[in-house]
């Protein structure tokens, strides 16, 4: 099969540190290549891949907004020009593909990796009701239930092969420092539960003011350790050594990759009932789904009752790269089988 994967440009593929979408694109791309498919990856020039790499930017554009719209339009133009060389084109970039490819005869689909509730996002997507979309959780679809959803496919990650060994005396927070991720609540939960907490997180420029005003003062409290961004080996050790991962989100999380990263290490997750959480966390098996600070504190005390090997076993059943790849290949094959010939004539950009 001739497959195009079109990635965002904010991080390289794979990302060097934080970058959930780019990691998923990398896992898919490399797996498809290993299976013998002819894969082209559209990504930043500093990406590393066994596929054919195409790029309009020499490096990833993290933190850069200038000319971003122009660059993405150039990516779409390049993919559009090469469209007849692919059996299927899989986008991961959000919405630039909709005006460029909504009327092409090529088979296309887009996995939406972000929340759909912001009004601007809803308007852009709703304007193209026929474009084939993949959701990363059923909850993600709620703001736009009438779009052309062709599948829900949960993310998958490689099995790190970590031996579950129990916590080393700290609770963990992993991800971005941002208001919707609520690192302040994670600190409050840990302190009220009587546990130290380590925060492994990045601070984007857009969240610098929030970090300085809200989070930095909390870091001076006893037992609060901010360790910044981690690479993959350090992240695995960080998660495997934690008593539990705290995920007190205050937004409709589309998926929450950090949750399955914890499961892969046999580490339970204590998460607020928002967005995808009830789909990902099996309450009382892989962690606890809670309603607020009080129930989260109570859940910390219940963690020893969970079987860490069972948590890891559920990860292997539900959230591996192999399962994700099978799901996407099955979807590609169904779309190709059902494709009418010919389709609507392509429009120029």
C-alpha positions as CSV (number, residue, x, y, z in Angstrom):
1,X,0.0,0.0,0.0
2,X,1.3,3.5,-0.8
3,X,0.7,5.6,2.3
4,X,1.3,9.3,3.0
5,X,1.5,10.4,6.7
6,X,1.2,14.2,7.1
7,X,2.5,15.4,10.5
8,X,2.4,18.7,12.3
9,X,5.5,20.8,12.2
10,X,5.7,21.9,15.8
11,X,8.1,19.0,16.7
12,X,10.2,16.6,14.8
13,X,9.0,13.1,14.1
14,X,9.7,11.5,16.5
15,X,9.9,14.4,19.0
16,X,13.0,14.7,21.1
17,X,11.0,15.2,24.3
18,X,7.3,16.3,24.6
19,X,5.1,15.9,21.5
20,X,2.3,13.4,21.6
21,X,0.9,13.7,18.1
22,X,4.4,13.5,16.5
23,X,5.1,10.4,18.5
24,X,1.9,8.7,17.3
25,X,2.8,9.6,13.7
26,X,6.3,8.2,14.1
27,X,4.9,4.9,15.5
28,X,2.5,4.5,12.6
29,X,5.1,5.4,10.0
30,X,7.8,3.1,11.2
31,X,5.4,0.2,11.7
32,X,4.0,0.6,8.2
33,X,7.5,0.7,6.7
34,X,8.5,-2.5,8.7
35,X,5.4,-4.2,7.3
36,X,6.6,-3.5,3.7
37,X,4.3,-0.6,2.8
38,X,5.6,2.3,0.7
39,X,5.4,5.2,3.1
40,X,6.1,8.9,2.6
41,X,6.3,11.1,5.7
42,X,5.6,14.9,5.4
43,X,7.2,16.4,8.5
44,X,10.0,18.8,9.6
45,X,13.4,18.4,8.1
46,X,15.0,17.3,11.3
47,X,12.7,14.2,11.6
48,X,14.2,10.7,11.6
49,X,12.4,8.0,9.7
50,X,12.8,4.9,7.6
51,X,10.1,6.2,5.3
52,X,10.6,8.7,2.4
53,X,10.8,12.1,4.1
54,X,9.4,15.2,2.5
55,X,9.7,18.6,4.2
56,X,9.2,22.3,3.6
57,X,10.9,23.3,6.8
58,X,14.5,22.4,7.7
59,X,13.6,22.1,11.4
60,X,10.6,21.8,13.7
61,X,8.8,25.1,14.5
62,X,8.1,24.7,18.2
63,X,7.3,28.1,19.7
64,X,7.3,29.9,16.3
65,X,4.0,31.3,14.9
66,X,5.4,33.6,12.2
67,X,4.6,32.3,8.7
68,X,3.1,29.1,10.2
69,X,0.0,29.5,8.1
70,X,2.0,30.0,4.9
71,X,4.2,27.0,5.7
72,X,1.3,24.7,6.3
73,X,-0.3,25.8,3.0
74,X,2.9,24.9,1.2
75,X,2.8,21.4,2.8
76,X,-0.7,21.0,1.6
77,X,0.3,22.1,-1.9
78,X,3.2,19.6,-2.0
79,X,0.9,16.7,-0.8
80,X,-1.7,17.8,-3.3
81,X,0.8,17.7,-6.2
82,X,1.8,14.2,-5.3
83,X,-1.6,12.9,-4.5
84,X,-1.9,10.4,-7.4
85,X,1.1,8.6,-6.1
86,X,-0.7,7.4,-2.9
87,X,-3.4,4.9,-2.2
88,X,-4.4,6.8,0.9
89,X,-3.3,10.1,2.5
90,X,-3.5,10.3,6.3
91,X,-3.4,13.8,7.9
92,X,-2.6,14.7,11.5
93,X,-2.4,18.5,11.3
94,X,-5.9,19.7,12.3
95,X,-7.7,21.5,9.5
96,X,-5.4,22.8,6.7
97,X,-6.2,19.7,4.8
98,X,-10.0,20.3,4.7
99,X,-10.1,23.2,2.1
100,X,-7.2,21.6,0.1
101,X,-8.5,18.1,-0.1
102,X,-12.3,18.1,0.5
103,X,-13.0,17.6,-3.2
104,X,-10.1,15.5,-4.3
105,X,-10.5,12.1,-6.0
106,X,-7.7,10.8,-3.7
107,X,-8.6,8.8,-0.6
108,X,-8.0,11.0,2.5
109,X,-8.7,10.9,6.2
110,X,-7.7,13.0,9.1
111,X,-7.1,12.0,12.7
112,X,-8.0,14.8,15.0
113,X,-5.7,14.9,17.9
114,X,-7.0,18.0,19.8
115,X,-10.1,19.1,21.6
116,X,-13.1,20.1,19.4
117,X,-14.9,22.4,21.8
118,X,-13.2,25.7,21.0
119,X,-15.6,27.7,18.8
120,X,-13.0,28.4,16.1
121,X,-12.2,24.7,15.8
122,X,-15.8,23.7,15.6
123,X,-16.5,26.2,12.9
124,X,-13.6,25.1,10.7
125,X,-14.4,21.4,11.0
126,X,-18.2,21.8,10.7
127,X,-17.7,23.6,7.4
128,X,-16.5,20.2,5.8
129,X,-19.1,17.7,7.0
130,X,-18.1,15.0,4.5
131,X,-14.4,14.9,5.2
132,X,-13.5,11.4,6.8
133,X,-12.4,11.9,10.4
134,X,-10.9,9.6,13.0
135,X,-11.5,10.4,16.7
136,X,-9.0,9.3,19.4
137,X,-11.8,8.7,21.9
138,X,-15.6,8.6,21.7
139,X,-15.8,11.6,24.1
140,X,-13.8,13.7,21.7
141,X,-16.7,13.6,19.2
142,X,-19.2,15.3,21.5
143,X,-19.0,18.9,20.2
144,X,-19.4,17.6,16.6
145,X,-21.4,14.4,16.6
146,X,-22.7,14.8,13.1
147,X,-19.4,14.9,11.3
148,X,-18.2,12.0,9.0
149,X,-16.6,9.9,11.8
150,X,-15.2,6.8,10.2
151,X,-13.6,5.3,13.3
152,X,-12.5,5.8,16.9
153,X,-9.0,4.5,17.2
154,X,-7.2,4.8,20.6
155,X,-3.5,5.6,20.6
156,X,-0.9,2.9,21.1
157,X,2.7,3.1,22.3
158,X,5.5,0.6,22.2
159,X,5.7,-1.8,25.2
160,X,8.7,-0.6,27.2
161,X,9.3,-4.0,28.8
162,X,9.5,-2.4,32.2
163,X,9.2,-4.7,35.2
164,X,6.5,-3.3,37.5
165,X,8.3,-2.7,40.8
166,X,6.0,-0.5,42.9
167,X,6.4,3.1,43.8
168,X,9.5,4.8,45.2
169,X,7.8,7.2,47.5
170,X,6.4,9.9,45.2
171,X,3.4,10.8,43.2
172,X,4.0,11.9,39.5
173,X,2.7,14.6,37.3
174,X,3.7,14.4,33.6
175,X,2.8,16.6,30.6
176,X,2.5,20.3,30.0
177,X,2.3,23.1,32.6
178,X,-1.0,24.6,31.6
179,X,-4.2,25.7,33.3
180,X,-6.3,22.9,31.8
181,X,-3.8,20.2,33.0
182,X,-4.1,21.6,36.6
183,X,-0.6,20.9,38.0
184,X,-1.7,23.1,40.9
185,X,-4.3,20.5,41.8
186,X,-1.8,17.7,41.5
187,X,0.4,19.5,44.1
188,X,-2.6,20.0,46.4
189,X,-3.7,16.4,46.1
190,X,-0.2,15.1,46.9
191,X,0.3,17.4,49.9
192,X,-3.1,16.6,51.4
193,X,-2.4,12.9,50.9
194,X,1.0,13.3,52.6
195,X,3.1,12.3,49.6
196,X,5.9,14.1,47.8
197,X,5.3,14.9,44.2
198,X,7.6,15.2,41.2
199,X,6.5,17.2,38.2
200,X,8.0,16.3,34.8
201,X,6.6,18.9,32.5
202,X,7.4,21.4,29.8
203,X,6.4,25.1,29.8
204,X,5.4,26.4,26.5
205,X,5.9,30.2,25.9
206,X,2.1,30.6,25.9
207,X,1.9,29.2,29.4
208,X,4.9,31.0,30.9
209,X,2.9,33.6,32.6
210,X,0.7,30.9,34.2
211,X,3.7,29.1,35.3
212,X,5.3,32.1,36.9
213,X,2.1,33.4,38.6
214,X,0.5,30.1,39.7
215,X,2.9,27.2,39.7
216,X,6.3,28.6,40.6
217,X,5.2,29.8,44.1
218,X,4.0,26.2,44.8
219,X,7.4,24.7,44.0
220,X,8.8,26.2,47.2
221,X,6.6,24.0,49.3
222,X,8.3,20.9,51.0
223,X,8.0,17.8,48.9
224,X,7.4,19.5,45.6
225,X,10.1,18.8,42.9
226,X,9.9,20.3,39.4
227,X,12.2,18.3,37.2
228,X,11.3,19.6,33.7
229,X,11.0,17.7,30.4
230,X,12.3,14.2,30.2
231,X,13.5,12.1,27.3
232,X,11.9,8.6,26.8
233,X,14.3,6.5,28.9
234,X,14.1,9.0,31.8
235,X,10.3,9.2,31.4
236,X,9.9,5.4,31.7
237,X,12.1,5.4,34.9
238,X,10.1,8.3,36.3
239,X,6.7,6.6,35.7
240,X,7.8,3.2,36.8
241,X,9.1,4.6,40.1
242,X,5.9,6.5,41.0
243,X,3.3,5.4,43.5
244,X,0.7,6.7,41.0
245,X,0.3,9.3,38.2
246,X,-2.0,12.2,39.0
247,X,-4.1,13.5,36.1
248,X,-6.5,16.1,37.6
249,X,-7.5,17.7,34.3
250,X,-9.9,20.5,34.0
251,X,-10.9,20.2,30.3
252,X,-12.4,17.6,27.9
253,X,-9.1,15.6,27.3
254,X,-9.3,14.0,23.8
255,X,-7.1,11.1,24.9
256,X,-4.3,11.6,27.4
257,X,-1.2,9.7,26.2
258,X,0.5,10.0,29.6
259,X,-2.2,7.7,31.1
260,X,-1.2,4.8,28.9
261,X,2.5,5.6,29.3
262,X,1.9,5.0,33.0
263,X,-0.1,1.8,32.4
264,X,2.8,0.5,30.3
265,X,5.0,0.7,33.4
266,X,2.4,-0.9,35.6
267,X,1.7,2.4,37.3
268,X,-1.9,3.3,38.2
269,X,-3.5,6.6,37.2
270,X,-5.7,8.8,39.4
271,X,-7.7,10.9,37.0
272,X,-10.6,13.4,37.1
273,X,-13.7,12.3,35.2
274,X,-13.3,14.5,32.2
275,X,-13.2,13.8,28.4
276,X,-11.7,10.5,27.5
277,X,-10.8,9.5,31.1
278,X,-13.6,7.0,31.7
279,X,-12.7,5.3,28.4
280,X,-9.0,4.9,29.2
281,X,-8.9,4.3,33.0
282,X,-10.7,1.2,34.2
283,X,-11.8,2.2,37.6
284,X,-10.5,-0.1,40.3
285,X,-8.3,-2.0,37.8
286,X,-5.8,0.4,36.1
287,X,-6.4,3.3,38.5
288,X,-9.3,5.4,39.9
289,X,-11.7,7.8,38.2
290,X,-12.4,10.6,40.7
291,X,-14.6,13.7,41.0
292,X,-12.4,16.1,42.9
293,X,-9.6,16.7,45.4
294,X,-11.2,14.7,48.3
295,X,-11.8,11.6,46.2
296,X,-8.4,11.9,44.6
297,X,-6.7,12.0,48.1
298,X,-8.8,8.9,49.1
299,X,-7.7,7.1,45.9
300,X,-4.0,7.7,46.7
301,X,-4.5,5.5,49.9
302,X,-6.2,2.8,47.8
303,X,-3.4,2.4,45.3
304,X,-1.7,-0.5,47.1
305,X,-4.8,-2.6,46.5
306,X,-4.2,-2.5,42.7
307,X,-2.1,-5.2,40.9
308,X,0.6,-3.5,38.9
309,X,1.1,-6.6,36.7
310,X,-2.6,-6.6,35.9
311,X,-2.3,-2.9,34.9
312,X,0.5,-3.7,32.6
313,X,-1.4,-6.6,31.2
314,X,-4.4,-4.4,30.4
315,X,-2.0,-2.0,28.6
316,X,-0.8,-4.8,26.4
317,X,-4.4,-5.8,25.6
318,X,-5.6,-2.3,24.8
319,X,-2.9,0.3,24.0
320,X,0.0,-1.1,22.1
321,X,1.4,0.2,18.8
322,X,0.6,-3.2,17.2
323,X,-3.1,-2.9,18.1
324,X,-3.2,0.7,16.8
325,X,-1.5,-0.2,13.5
326,X,-3.9,-3.1,12.9
327,X,-6.9,-0.7,13.5
328,X,-5.6,1.9,11.0
329,X,-4.7,-0.6,8.4
330,X,-8.1,-2.2,8.7
331,X,-9.6,1.3,8.2
332,X,-7.5,2.0,5.2
333,X,-8.5,-1.3,3.6
334,X,-12.2,-0.7,4.2
335,X,-12.0,2.8,2.7
336,X,-10.1,1.6,-0.4
337,X,-12.7,-1.2,-0.9
338,X,-15.6,1.1,-0.6
339,X,-14.2,3.9,-2.7
340,X,-16.3,4.7,-5.7
341,X,-14.6,5.1,-9.1
342,X,-14.0,7.8,-10.1
343,X,-14.4,10.3,-7.3
344,X,-15.0,14.0,-7.6
345,X,-12.4,15.8,-9.7
346,X,-9.6,17.4,-7.7
347,X,-9.7,21.1,-7.3
348,X,-6.5,23.2,-7.5
349,X,-5.2,25.2,-4.5
